[in-house]
């Protein structure tokens, strides 16, 4: 679009020292100036276009620094169920059976259905699913994508039986009965490592997320929401980069993508670090890069796989599952720091949070004693249950906190209540201390399926966290009500604070001289709309590197 000045606008810059302006000067893909229109008018030549915004609000485009964007694309072929329309699990399984009869195995060789209520998984087993479908593999995934039920045919094709190793040190497992026979319940995507064997046997595999026709529409929807930068929850492989490269070569990648290399235990870490380096050598350019390593430290509160400081209410010997203890996690952080990479850690339990905070403290102290610096940016994800003293410590240590605002209304229901008890349950999603103590608090969607795509909309997420009410939740208002989040802090979390998690705060995340011209024009002033109407806010225009990718600028 060349060179232009937007004036008569309400520009929220996300810059602390100059948060508001009425004009912005753009040249090519960069911002030349943000401030008062008269100052620009005095020096701008006649060839610079002046565009009257008629008082419209302009904000930095959004950053989603924890989202499984290619997993969402890959889920486009799933059988999406309306979980709220079923009275119980048996009714849902009967509907899957009906779908199987309508679509013979030659047409649909593998059924992947979702979502199912997490509490229904507690008493489910493979025989329940076998009654309705036994001629092909079937998987029914819970609403959080942390547990699933598979039938006997799928277990057979995966070559999983009582002789398959079970690892009690991790939450990623095939559940077993008293005789070590797999029940059909699978935790934390354990089955994915065995899928290639199944696909080879059934002579079928899902649509390739590297196909622009598959991932392209997902990227377009993210752009429409105003999102122009993402950090993958974990990158599934080279095909992710290859697909994005193909879109980029067509001039249609209006997004910065940051990869994330997954490791599951300390012995895996060198391979994960090498994978990040290899991805950079092969794919790095102005839009794609890998600077982060990902670890799942625990599981979920609803499944009883979170790592807790106090035991389960109904099981006093059970403190949940932690996938890496403090000593190993400290060593992992030291290796990642040596590799000049960052770390994102999934955690929902207070013991997992405490362990991670201790590990950061340990790593920093060790390096300080050696005259070195800990430079890795450690981001703790989700942080559902935390202790107040650890929140303060995390902020003091410079640990980044990433939250998923659309969870704050209680999307996962009350399945965790019987595990942690009401006292702990009513402290979930307590994040205001992090703001009070000055932590970097970023926001993200963490969506994993096409069924959740509407929850990637930052305005919808902010409404839920500002009200602690979710239309899809069983709660009228998720407690504690005192933890409703201020809109401004979430706006920062989806912009400049998110950019920090991606090591991009010098390029994006706010509107300032020298930064990329990435911004959104809104249909209203987001700070003036009632919080229970935040979700109806829309991007009228989205601009990436100076050019509109949604809507257009007035002439």
Secondary structure, DSSP 8 states (H G I E B T S, - for coil): --EEEEES-EEE---TTS-EESEEEEETTEEEEEE-HHHHHTT--TTSEEEE-TT-EEEE-EEEEEE-HHHHHHGGGSEE--GGG-SSHHHHHHHHHHHHHHS-TTT-SEEEEEEE-GGGGGG--HHHHHTT--SSEEEEEETTSSEEEE-HHHHHHHT-STTS---TTSS--EEE-TTS-EEEEEETTGGGGGHHHHHHHHT-----TTSHHHHHHHHHHHHHTTEEEEEESS---HHHHHHHHHHHHTT---SEEEEEEE-SSGGGHHHHHHHHHHHHHHH-SSSEEEEEEEEE----TTTT-S--SS-BTTBTT-----SS-HHHHHHHHHHHHHTT-EEEEEE-SHHHHHHHHHHHHHHHHHHHHTT------EEEEE--S--HHHHHHHHHTT-EEEE-GGGTTTTTTTTTHHHHHHHHHTTTT--HHHHHTT--EEE-----SGGGGGGG-HHHHHHHHHHT--TTSS-SS-S-GGG---HHHHHHHTTHHHHHHTT-TTTSSS--TTSB--EEEESS-TTTS-GGGGGG--EEEEEETTEEEES----
